[in-house]
Amino acid sequence: MRFSHSRVSSFVQCPYKFKLRYLDGLETIQDPSAENALVIGKAMHMGIEEGIPEAVQWYAEQFSILTDLHIHEIIKLEILLPKVRALIDYDTSTFELEVKTEDFVGYIDLIVRNGGGTVDIFDFKYSNNVDRYLESEQLHLYKYYLEKVHRLKVSRLGYIFIPKTSIRQKITEDLYQFRRRLVETLHGLRVTVSEVEYDPQKVDQFFQNIERIHEAADYPKNPTKLCDWCDYQEYCMRGIDYMLILPKNERVPVDRETAPVLWLYGVPFSGKTTFANQAPDVLHLNTDGNVKYVDGARIIIRDEIKVSGRIKDTVFAWQMFKDAVETLCIGQHDFKTIVIDLVEDLLEHCRIYMYDKLGITHEADAGYGKGYDMVRTEFLPHIRRLTNAGYGIILLSHEIVAEITKRNGDKITTIKPNLQDKYANKIAGMVDIVGRVIIEEDDRRFIKFKTDSVQFGGGRLKFGTDRVELDYNKFMELYRTAKPEADTKPRPTPQAAAADEPAGEAPEKTGVEVPIEAAAPAGGDKPKRRSRKSA
């Protein structure tokens, strides 16, 4: 393998990332976001070397759709690039010089020829993290190999830091106001040059790391805060492989041993939490604090205030839930059943979280439909992610009784979960079974699956009964004997149906009547149409 600074530093940062990229050759899908670091970095280099119009055009061509966010990045390029180009003497400069040996390759961003036969080498960095790069071994390697391969004497080493700004549009300002503020901020930024002293020990450390790579027998993961910027994060931490899109062309047996995704609702104190606690290896994600009388493991989902001196920091309950879902989906645990108790409380926590994020006090404050849509978009994907994680999921809700007046004046009482219909219908589509807990007069308790004009319920399976006793083991016994609701028998082809039809008998009616206008009357005359006489 021919090594480079980026390859070796990748191994030092995370051996598993090094294996995926350089040994397995695993490629990733390009991030389409406007702030894609690779795209912006190349555009910066192109703008410095070839010109600003070329850089802007190339950047724009990398995306199928340009949004306001992309325009903001173009504005940054157009204002920051002239500041960099003003520092460079293009008559004495060489860009992107390749330094290559049998075991090393590197590309020096900028080489400046001095009058005394020496050269200075610089590297462009579009970053505010100055201290991190000043400790890097990159420039020291370039000096070592440049003097070894090209026999040039290197006088100075340095980085040219192009500052970044991450300001965002405020709710109180329109697009014009934000762009004017962005331009003012960019004009106030200053490109800096930071020199470093050559350290041969950093070159020795580079060779030692290469020896570690040669001796490596395994490549463990090294989770750090830098994982959020890793191209392989979803593949590494969540097991998402976008290359495995199509499965094998074979029937998949129905799994009746893994617990289903169940949504259970009922009046308070009806036994929902106790029922869920009977599930094996259960974890309660509890919002109302009613798990003190059950023995299952639990995480209390609530707002927490952390105090550090005089500074108070609020960790919202919704953020706590998202962190729990993230950890559960990684899979490094032995829980088999996850209980959310209660779903409607989680929705309220999500709303409060989004209020704080958007700086509003109600969804309507964010503009027509925008606030409602942002809360829904934040809430439902995390519920869907948990229901698709492969565990037994039990969602718990309280029930509400409402009265609906039909057009003819008749009033109908409906019983449903304590959620708005938009949320209830979406969640019902994510689960296998929706059941209501009912209490008989003799205090016997059942789960009822029937769907009718009064009760919200049902599912994808046919049980042969509309209810089961409120006991987890008895519920699972019934679940293992259930059949899919859809008819899976193969339907005969039209030719086969015609072959099976007895001779001389008229075919049965299909239920589709032929329109009168299309039916030819006896005698072959065309049917007459009625027409309205003109007034």
C-alpha positions as CSV (number, residue, x, y, z in Angstrom):
1,M,0.0,0.0,0.0
2,R,1.2,3.5,-0.8
3,F,0.6,5.6,2.3
4,S,-0.4,9.2,2.7
5,H,-1.0,11.5,5.6
6,S,-4.8,11.1,5.3
7,R,-4.6,7.3,5.2
8,V,-2.4,7.0,8.3
9,S,-4.3,9.6,10.3
10,S,-7.5,7.7,9.4
11,F,-6.1,4.5,11.0
12,V,-5.0,6.5,14.1
13,Q,-8.4,8.0,14.4
14,C,-10.4,4.8,13.8
15,P,-9.0,1.5,12.6
16,Y,-12.4,0.4,11.5
17,K,-12.9,3.4,9.3
18,F,-9.4,2.7,7.7
19,K,-10.5,-0.8,7.0
20,L,-13.8,0.2,5.3
21,R,-12.2,2.9,3.1
22,Y,-8.8,1.5,2.2
23,L,-8.9,-2.2,2.6
24,D,-12.6,-3.0,1.7
25,G,-12.8,-0.1,-0.8
26,L,-16.3,0.7,0.5
27,E,-17.6,3.8,-1.2
28,T,-20.3,6.1,0.2
29,I,-23.1,8.1,-1.4
30,Q,-22.2,11.8,-1.7
31,D,-23.9,14.0,0.8
32,P,-26.2,16.4,-1.1
33,S,-26.2,19.0,1.6
34,A,-25.0,22.5,0.7
35,E,-22.2,22.3,3.4
36,N,-20.6,19.1,2.0
37,A,-17.0,19.5,3.2
38,L,-15.4,17.7,0.3
39,V,-17.3,19.7,-2.3
40,I,-16.7,23.1,-0.6
41,G,-13.0,22.2,0.0
42,K,-12.5,21.4,-3.7
43,A,-14.4,24.5,-4.7
44,M,-12.1,26.6,-2.5
45,H,-9.0,25.1,-4.0
46,M,-10.3,25.6,-7.5
47,G,-11.2,29.2,-6.8
48,I,-7.7,29.9,-5.5
49,E,-5.9,28.2,-8.4
50,E,-8.2,28.8,-11.4
51,G,-10.5,31.7,-10.5
52,I,-13.7,32.4,-8.7
53,P,-16.2,32.0,-11.6
54,E,-14.8,28.5,-12.3
55,A,-15.2,27.6,-8.6
56,V,-18.8,28.8,-8.4
57,Q,-19.8,27.1,-11.6
58,W,-18.2,23.8,-10.5
59,Y,-19.8,24.0,-7.1
60,A,-23.3,24.6,-8.6
61,E,-22.8,21.6,-11.0
62,Q,-22.4,19.2,-8.1
63,F,-26.0,19.4,-7.1
64,S,-29.2,18.5,-8.9
65,I,-31.2,21.3,-7.1
66,L,-29.9,24.6,-5.8
67,T,-31.7,25.9,-2.7
68,D,-31.1,29.1,-0.6
69,L,-28.6,27.2,1.4
70,H,-26.5,26.5,-1.7
71,I,-26.7,30.2,-2.7
72,H,-25.4,31.1,0.8
73,E,-22.4,28.9,0.3
74,I,-21.8,30.5,-3.1
75,I,-21.9,33.9,-1.4
76,K,-19.2,32.7,1.0
77,L,-17.0,31.6,-1.9
78,E,-17.4,34.9,-3.7
79,I,-16.4,37.0,-0.7
80,L,-13.7,34.7,1.0
81,L,-11.8,33.7,-2.1
82,P,-10.6,37.2,-3.1
83,K,-9.1,37.5,0.4
84,V,-7.1,34.4,-0.1
85,R,-6.0,35.2,-3.7
86,A,-4.8,38.7,-2.5
87,L,-2.2,36.9,-0.3
88,I,-0.7,34.9,-3.2
89,D,2.0,35.9,-5.7
90,Y,0.9,33.8,-8.6
91,D,4.2,34.5,-10.5
92,T,6.3,32.5,-8.0
93,S,3.6,30.0,-6.9
94,T,3.0,26.4,-7.9
95,F,-0.2,24.6,-6.9
96,E,-1.0,20.9,-6.2
97,L,2.5,19.5,-6.5
98,E,2.5,15.7,-6.3
99,V,5.2,14.2,-4.1
100,K,5.3,10.4,-4.8
101,T,7.6,7.5,-3.8
102,E,7.1,3.8,-3.7
103,D,5.4,4.0,-0.3
104,F,4.2,7.6,0.0
105,V,2.0,10.0,-1.9
106,G,1.1,13.6,-1.1
107,Y,-0.2,16.8,-2.7
108,I,1.2,20.1,-1.6
109,D,-1.4,22.9,-2.0
110,L,1.0,25.8,-2.5
111,I,4.8,26.0,-3.1
112,V,6.3,29.5,-3.2
113,R,9.8,29.9,-4.8
114,N,12.1,32.2,-2.9
115,G,15.0,34.2,-4.4
116,G,17.8,32.1,-2.6
117,G,16.8,28.8,-4.2
118,T,14.6,27.8,-1.3
119,V,10.8,27.2,-1.2
120,D,8.0,27.7,1.2
121,I,5.1,25.3,1.4
122,F,1.6,26.0,2.6
123,D,-1.6,24.1,3.0
124,F,-5.1,25.7,2.7
125,K,-7.6,24.9,5.5
126,Y,-11.2,26.1,5.4
127,S,-11.7,25.8,9.2
128,N,-11.7,27.6,12.5
129,N,-10.0,24.7,14.3
130,V,-6.5,26.3,14.1
131,D,-4.9,24.5,17.0
132,R,-5.8,21.0,15.7
133,Y,-4.0,21.6,12.4
134,L,-1.0,23.2,14.0
135,E,-0.3,19.9,15.8
136,S,-0.7,17.9,12.6
137,E,2.2,16.1,11.0
138,Q,1.1,16.9,7.4
139,L,3.5,19.7,6.6
140,H,6.4,18.0,8.3
141,L,5.9,15.0,6.0
142,Y,5.7,17.3,3.0
143,K,9.0,18.9,3.9
144,Y,10.7,15.6,4.5
145,Y,9.6,14.0,1.2
146,L,10.0,17.2,-0.9
147,E,13.6,17.5,0.1
148,K,14.1,13.8,-0.4
149,V,12.4,13.4,-3.8
150,H,12.8,16.8,-5.5
151,R,16.0,17.9,-3.8
152,L,14.5,21.3,-2.8
153,K,15.4,23.1,0.3
154,V,12.3,24.0,2.3
155,S,12.5,27.3,4.2
156,R,9.1,27.8,5.8
157,L,6.0,25.7,6.6
158,G,2.6,27.2,7.2
159,Y,-1.2,26.9,6.9
160,I,-3.4,29.5,5.3
161,F,-6.6,29.4,7.4
162,I,-9.8,30.5,5.6
163,P,-12.4,31.3,8.4
164,K,-15.8,29.8,8.5
165,T,-19.1,31.2,9.6
166,S,-22.2,29.2,10.6
167,I,-24.7,31.9,11.2
168,R,-28.3,30.9,10.5
169,Q,-31.4,32.8,9.5
170,K,-33.4,34.0,12.4
171,I,-37.2,33.6,12.6
172,T,-37.5,37.4,12.9
173,E,-35.6,38.2,9.7
174,D,-36.5,37.6,6.1
175,L,-34.2,36.2,3.4
176,Y,-32.9,39.7,2.3
177,Q,-32.1,40.7,5.9
178,F,-30.3,37.4,6.6
179,R,-28.2,37.7,3.4
180,R,-27.3,41.3,4.2
181,R,-26.1,40.1,7.7
182,L,-24.2,37.2,6.1
183,V,-22.4,39.5,3.8
184,E,-21.5,41.9,6.6
185,T,-20.2,38.9,8.7
186,L,-18.1,37.6,5.8
187,H,-16.5,41.0,5.1
188,G,-15.5,41.1,8.8
189,L,-13.6,37.8,8.6
190,R,-9.9,37.7,8.1
191,V,-7.7,35.1,6.4
192,T,-4.7,34.2,8.5
193,V,-1.3,32.6,7.8
194,S,0.1,30.4,10.6
195,E,3.7,29.1,10.4
196,V,4.9,26.0,12.1
197,E,8.4,24.8,13.1
198,Y,9.7,21.6,11.5
199,D,9.7,18.7,13.9
200,P,11.4,15.5,12.8
201,Q,9.8,13.6,15.6
202,K,6.4,13.9,13.8
203,V,8.0,12.2,10.8
204,D,9.2,9.4,13.0
205,Q,5.7,9.1,14.5
206,F,4.3,8.7,11.0
207,F,6.6,5.8,10.3
208,Q,5.7,4.2,13.6
209,N,2.1,4.4,12.7
210,I,2.8,2.7,9.4
211,E,4.4,-0.1,11.3
212,R,1.2,-0.4,13.4
213,I,-0.8,-0.7,10.2
214,H,1.4,-3.5,8.9
215,E,1.1,-5.4,12.2
216,A,-2.6,-4.9,12.7
217,A,-4.6,-8.1,12.9
218,D,-8.0,-6.6,13.6
219,Y,-9.5,-3.2,13.1
220,P,-11.7,-2.2,16.1
221,K,-14.2,0.7,16.1
222,N,-13.2,3.8,18.0
223,P,-16.3,5.8,18.8
224,T,-15.7,9.5,19.5
225,K,-17.5,12.8,18.9
226,L,-15.9,12.8,15.5
227,C,-18.3,10.0,14.4
228,D,-20.9,12.6,13.6
229,W,-18.7,13.8,10.7
230,C,-17.8,10.3,9.5
231,D,-19.1,9.1,6.1
232,Y,-19.6,5.6,7.4
233,Q,-21.6,6.5,10.5
234,E,-24.9,5.0,9.5
235,Y,-23.2,1.8,8.2
236,C,-21.0,1.5,11.3
237,M,-23.4,2.4,14.1
238,R,-26.8,1.6,12.6
239,G,-26.0,-1.2,10.2
240,I,-27.6,0.7,7.3
241,D,-26.1,-0.5,4.0
242,Y,-27.5,1.3,1.0
243,M,-25.9,-1.2,-1.4
244,L,-28.1,-4.0,-0.1
245,I,-31.3,-2.6,-1.7
246,L,-32.7,-5.7,-3.3
247,P,-33.2,-8.9,-1.3
248,K,-33.0,-12.5,-2.6
249,N,-35.9,-13.6,-4.8
250,E,-37.4,-16.0,-2.2
251,R,-40.3,-16.2,0.2
252,V,-39.6,-15.1,3.8
253,P,-41.2,-17.2,6.5
254,V,-43.5,-15.3,8.9
255,D,-41.8,-14.8,12.3
256,R,-44.3,-15.7,15.0
257,E,-41.8,-15.9,17.9
258,T,-40.7,-12.3,17.9
259,A,-43.2,-10.2,19.7
260,P,-45.3,-7.9,17.4
261,V,-45.4,-4.1,17.4
262,L,-48.5,-3.5,19.6
263,W,-50.3,-0.3,20.3
264,L,-52.5,-0.6,23.4
265,Y,-54.8,2.1,24.7
266,G,-57.4,2.3,27.5
267,V,-58.6,4.2,30.6
268,P,-56.0,4.9,33.3
269,F,-55.5,2.1,35.8
270,S,-56.7,-0.5,33.3
271,G,-53.5,-2.6,33.6
272,K,-51.7,-1.6,30.4
273,T,-48.3,-1.0,32.1
274,T,-48.6,-4.3,34.1
275,F,-49.4,-6.2,30.9
276,A,-46.3,-4.6,29.2
277,N,-44.1,-5.5,32.1
278,Q,-44.9,-9.2,31.6
279,A,-42.9,-9.1,28.3
280,P,-39.4,-10.7,28.4
281,D,-36.3,-8.5,28.8
282,V,-38.4,-5.3,28.9
283,L,-37.3,-1.7,29.0
284,H,-39.9,1.0,29.9
285,L,-39.4,4.4,28.3
286,N,-41.8,6.0,30.8
287,T,-43.1,9.6,30.8
288,D,-45.7,9.6,33.6
289,G,-43.8,8.0,36.4
290,N,-46.2,5.1,37.0
291,V,-43.5,2.4,36.8
292,K,-42.8,2.4,40.5
293,Y,-45.0,-0.7,41.0
294,V,-43.5,-2.8,38.2
295,D,-40.0,-4.4,38.2
296,G,-38.9,-3.9,34.6
297,A,-35.9,-1.8,33.7
298,R,-36.9,1.8,33.0
299,I,-35.7,5.2,31.7
300,I,-37.7,8.1,33.0
301,I,-38.3,10.5,30.1
302,R,-38.4,14.0,31.6
303,D,-36.7,17.4,31.4
304,E,-33.5,17.7,33.4
305,I,-31.7,20.8,34.5
306,K,-28.0,20.6,34.9
307,V,-26.3,23.3,37.0
308,S,-22.6,24.2,36.5
309,G,-21.8,27.2,38.7
310,R,-24.3,29.8,37.7
311,I,-25.0,28.3,34.3
312,K,-28.2,26.2,34.0
313,D,-28.5,23.9,31.0
314,T,-31.8,22.2,30.2
315,V,-31.8,18.7,28.7
316,F,-35.2,18.3,27.1
317,A,-37.2,15.1,27.6
318,W,-37.5,14.7,23.8
319,Q,-33.7,14.8,23.5
320,M,-33.4,12.1,26.2
321,F,-35.9,10.0,24.2
322,K,-33.9,10.5,20.9
323,D,-30.7,9.5,22.7
324,A,-32.4,6.4,24.0
325,V,-33.7,5.4,20.6
326,E,-30.2,6.0,19.1
327,T,-28.6,3.7,21.7
328,L,-31.3,1.0,21.3
329,C,-31.0,0.9,17.5
330,I,-27.2,0.4,17.8
331,G,-28.0,-2.9,19.4
332,Q,-25.3,-3.3,22.1
333,H,-27.8,-4.4,24.8
334,D,-29.9,-7.5,25.7
335,F,-33.4,-5.9,25.8
336,K,-36.0,-7.6,23.6
337,T,-39.2,-5.5,24.4
338,I,-39.3,-1.7,24.4
339,V,-42.4,0.0,26.0
340,I,-43.3,3.6,25.4
341,D,-45.6,4.8,28.2
342,L,-47.2,7.1,27.1
343,V,-47.2,8.1,23.4
344,E,-49.2,11.3,23.8
345,D,-46.8,12.5,26.5
346,L,-43.9,12.0,24.1
347,L,-45.7,14.1,21.6
348,E,-46.0,16.9,24.1
349,H,-42.3,16.7,24.9
350,C,-41.5,16.9,21.2
351,R,-43.7,20.0,20.9
352,I,-41.9,21.7,23.8
353,Y,-38.5,20.7,22.3
354,M,-39.5,22.3,18.9
355,Y,-40.9,25.4,20.5
356,D,-37.5,26.0,22.1
357,K,-35.7,25.2,18.9
358,L,-37.9,27.5,16.8
359,G,-38.3,30.2,19.4
360,I,-42.1,30.0,19.4
361,T,-44.8,29.4,22.0
362,H,-47.2,27.5,19.6
363,E,-47.1,25.8,16.2
364,A,-49.1,28.6,14.7
365,D,-46.4,31.1,15.5
366,A,-44.1,29.6,12.9
367,G,-46.3,30.5,10.0
368,Y,-49.2,28.8,8.1
369,G,-48.8,25.1,8.6
370,K,-45.1,25.3,9.1
371,G,-45.0,24.7,12.9
372,Y,-47.4,21.8,12.8
373,D,-45.4,20.1,10.0
374,M,-42.1,20.6,11.7
375,V,-43.4,19.0,14.9
376,R,-44.9,16.1,13.0
377,T,-41.7,15.6,11.0
378,E,-39.6,15.6,14.2
379,F,-41.9,13.2,16.0
380,L,-43.0,10.5,13.6
381,P,-39.6,9.4,12.1
382,H,-38.2,8.6,15.6
383,I,-41.3,6.5,16.4
384,R,-41.0,4.8,13.0
385,R,-37.3,4.1,13.6
386,L,-38.0,2.4,16.9
387,T,-40.8,0.3,15.5
388,N,-38.5,-0.8,12.6
389,A,-35.6,-1.7,14.9
390,G,-36.6,-5.4,15.1
391,Y,-37.7,-5.5,18.8
392,G,-41.0,-6.2,20.4
393,I,-42.6,-2.8,20.8
394,I,-45.5,-1.9,23.0
395,L,-46.9,1.6,22.7
396,L,-49.3,2.7,25.4
397,S,-51.9,5.5,25.4
398,H,-54.9,6.6,27.3
399,E,-58.3,6.6,25.6
400,I,-60.7,9.4,25.0
401,V,-64.4,9.3,24.3
402,A,-65.8,11.8,21.8
403,E,-69.2,12.4,20.2
404,I,-69.5,12.9,16.5
405,T,-72.6,14.3,14.8
406,K,-73.3,12.9,11.3
407,R,-74.8,14.9,8.5
408,N,-78.3,13.5,9.2
409,G,-78.1,14.7,12.8
410,D,-77.4,11.3,14.4
411,K,-74.7,11.4,17.1
412,I,-72.1,8.6,17.4
413,T,-69.8,8.0,20.4
414,T,-66.3,7.1,19.4
415,I,-63.5,5.7,21.5
416,K,-59.9,6.2,20.3
417,P,-56.3,6.8,21.6
418,N,-55.6,10.2,23.0
419,L,-53.9,11.6,19.9
420,Q,-54.9,13.7,17.0
421,D,-56.2,11.7,14.0
422,K,-53.2,12.7,11.9
423,Y,-50.8,11.1,14.4
424,A,-53.1,8.2,15.3
425,N,-53.5,7.1,11.7
426,K,-49.8,7.3,11.0
427,I,-48.8,5.3,14.1
428,A,-51.5,2.7,13.4
429,G,-49.8,2.2,10.0
430,M,-46.5,1.5,11.8
431,V,-47.8,-1.2,14.2
432,D,-49.0,-4.7,13.7
433,I,-52.0,-4.6,16.1
434,V,-54.0,-1.8,17.7
435,G,-55.9,-3.0,20.8
436,R,-58.2,-1.4,23.4
437,V,-58.2,-2.6,27.0
438,I,-61.7,-3.1,28.3
439,I,-62.9,-3.8,31.8
440,E,-66.0,-6.0,32.4
441,E,-68.4,-5.6,35.3
442,D,-66.8,-8.5,37.1
443,D,-63.4,-6.7,36.8
444,R,-62.1,-9.1,34.2
445,R,-59.9,-7.3,31.6
446,F,-59.5,-8.0,27.9
447,I,-57.7,-6.6,24.9
448,K,-60.3,-6.0,22.1
449,F,-59.1,-5.8,18.5
450,K,-62.4,-5.2,16.7
451,T,-62.7,-2.1,14.5
452,D,-66.1,-0.5,14.1
453,S,-67.8,2.8,14.0
454,V,-67.3,3.2,17.7
455,Q,-63.9,1.8,18.5
456,F,-60.5,2.4,17.0
457,G,-58.5,-0.8,16.6
458,G,-57.6,-3.7,14.4
459,G,-54.4,-5.0,12.8
460,R,-52.8,-7.0,10.0
461,L,-53.7,-10.4,11.4
462,K,-56.9,-12.4,11.7
463,F,-57.3,-13.9,15.2
464,G,-60.6,-15.7,14.9
465,T,-61.8,-13.8,17.9
466,D,-62.2,-10.1,18.7
467,R,-60.6,-10.2,22.1
468,V,-58.1,-11.9,24.4
469,E,-57.5,-11.8,28.2
470,L,-55.2,-9.1,29.4
471,D,-52.3,-11.4,29.9
472,Y,-49.1,-11.3,27.9
473,N,-48.5,-15.0,27.7
474,K,-52.1,-15.6,26.5
475,F,-51.8,-12.8,24.0
476,M,-48.6,-14.3,22.6
477,E,-50.3,-17.8,22.3
478,L,-53.1,-16.2,20.3
479,Y,-50.6,-14.2,18.2
480,R,-48.7,-17.4,17.2
481,T,-51.9,-18.9,15.8
482,A,-53.0,-15.8,13.9
483,K,-53.2,-15.7,10.1
484,P,-52.5,-12.7,7.8
485,E,-55.5,-10.6,7.2
486,A,-54.9,-10.6,3.4
487,D,-55.8,-13.7,1.4
488,T,-52.5,-15.2,0.3
489,K,-54.0,-18.0,-1.9
490,P,-52.9,-17.8,-5.5
491,R,-55.7,-16.6,-7.8
492,P,-56.4,-18.6,-10.9
493,T,-55.6,-17.0,-14.3
494,P,-58.5,-16.0,-16.6
495,Q,-57.6,-19.0,-18.9
496,A,-57.7,-21.4,-16.0
497,A,-61.0,-20.0,-14.8
498,A,-62.5,-20.4,-18.2
499,A,-61.3,-24.0,-18.4
500,D,-62.9,-24.9,-15.1
501,E,-66.3,-23.4,-16.1
502,P,-68.9,-26.0,-16.9
503,A,-70.0,-26.1,-20.6
504,G,-73.4,-24.6,-21.5
505,E,-73.7,-22.6,-18.3
506,A,-73.6,-18.8,-18.2
507,P,-70.8,-17.3,-16.3
508,E,-71.5,-15.8,-12.9
509,K,-72.0,-12.1,-12.6
510,T,-68.9,-10.2,-11.6
511,G,-70.7,-7.4,-9.9
512,V,-69.8,-4.9,-12.7
513,E,-72.8,-3.8,-14.6
514,V,-72.4,-2.8,-18.3
515,P,-73.6,0.8,-18.8
516,I,-76.9,1.1,-20.8
517,E,-75.3,3.4,-23.3
518,A,-72.7,0.8,-24.2
519,A,-75.1,-2.2,-24.6
520,A,-76.2,-2.8,-28.1
521,P,-80.1,-3.4,-28.4
522,A,-81.5,-6.3,-30.3
523,G,-81.6,-5.7,-34.0
524,G,-78.3,-4.0,-34.2
525,D,-79.6,-0.5,-33.9
526,K,-77.5,2.0,-31.9
527,P,-78.9,2.9,-28.6
528,K,-80.6,6.3,-28.4
529,R,-79.4,8.8,-25.8
530,R,-81.6,11.2,-24.0
531,S,-80.7,14.8,-24.4
532,R,-82.0,17.8,-22.5
533,K,-84.1,20.1,-24.7
534,S,-82.8,23.6,-24.9
535,A,-84.9,26.2,-23.2
